[in-house]
Amino acid sequence: MNDVPAVREKGKEMLCHFCCVFIDGLFLCLWAATNFTVNLAVRTYFRPDGPDALIGYILQVLFGCATLAPIAIFTYRDIRVMWIRANQKIAEAVVNS
């Protein structure tokens, strides 16, 4: 029965990691859906050509960069935290063995 707190702690940690990955993926899907929907609506109702199409493409790229940057930053942070925690546990296991 001494392993129950360790299993519970591990479960909480894994749940936290899963939630972080889920939220990052949800934001990425939301970004993709918004980008696709706006692109489809603009091409259906406005049918840009010439300079308007170029400006629309530039704005689409800028929107993509502006919205993907925070998602990429948070994803990197979450991966980095998981990596650091894994390294700490490995170091503790080496010291304890």
C-alpha positions in Angstrom: 0.0 0.0 0.0 3.0 2.3 0.2 3.0 2.6 -3.6 -0.5 4.3 -3.7 0.8 7.8 -3.1 3.5 7.3 -5.8 1.0 6.1 -8.3 -1.4 8.9 -7.5 1.4 11.5 -7.9 2.4 9.9 -11.2 -1.2 9.9 -12.3 -1.6 13.6 -11.5 1.6 14.4 -13.4 0.5 12.5 -16.4 -2.9 14.1 -16.3 -1.3 17.5 -16.2 0.9 16.6 -19.2 -2.1 15.2 -21.1 -4.2 18.3 -20.4 -1.4 20.6 -21.6 -1.0 18.6 -24.9 -4.8 18.5 -25.3 -5.1 22.3 -24.9 -2.2 23.0 -27.3 -3.8 20.7 -29.9 -7.2 22.3 -29.3 -5.8 25.8 -30.0 -4.0 24.4 -33.1 -7.3 23.0 -34.4 -9.1 26.2 -33.6 -6.5 28.1 -35.6 -6.7 25.8 -38.5 -10.5 25.9 -38.6 -10.5 29.7 -38.4 -7.9 30.0 -41.1 -9.8 27.6 -43.4 -13.2 29.2 -42.8 -12.0 32.8 -43.4 -10.1 31.7 -46.5 -13.1 29.9 -47.9 -15.4 32.8 -47.1 -13.2 35.4 -48.7 -12.7 33.4 -51.8 -16.4 32.6 -52.1 -17.9 36.0 -51.5 -15.2 38.5 -52.6 -13.2 36.6 -55.2 -10.0 38.7 -54.9 -7.7 39.1 -57.9 -4.5 41.0 -58.7 -3.2 43.1 -55.9 -6.1 42.2 -53.6 -5.2 38.5 -53.8 -1.6 39.3 -53.0 -2.5 41.5 -50.0 -5.0 38.8 -48.8 -2.2 36.2 -49.0 0.2 38.5 -47.1 -2.4 39.1 -44.4 -3.2 35.4 -44.2 0.5 34.6 -43.6 0.8 37.4 -41.0 -2.3 36.1 -39.2 -0.9 32.6 -39.3 2.4 33.7 -37.8 0.7 35.9 -35.2 -1.6 33.2 -34.0 0.8 30.2 -34.2 3.6 31.9 -32.3 1.9 31.7 -28.9 0.8 28.1 -29.6 4.4 27.2 -30.5 5.8 29.0 -27.4 3.4 27.2 -25.0 4.0 23.9 -26.7 7.8 24.4 -26.4 7.3 25.4 -22.7 5.3 22.3 -22.0 7.8 20.0 -23.7 10.7 21.7 -21.9 9.0 21.2 -18.5 8.4 17.5 -19.3 12.0 17.1 -20.4 13.4 18.8 -17.2 11.2 16.7 -14.9 12.2 13.5 -16.7 15.9 14.4 -16.3 15.4 15.2 -12.6 13.8 11.8 -12.1 16.6 10.1 -13.9 19.1 11.9 -11.8 17.3 11.0 -8.6 17.1 7.3 -9.7 20.8 7.3 -10.4 21.6 8.8 -7.0 19.3 6.4 -5.2 20.6 3.3 -6.8 
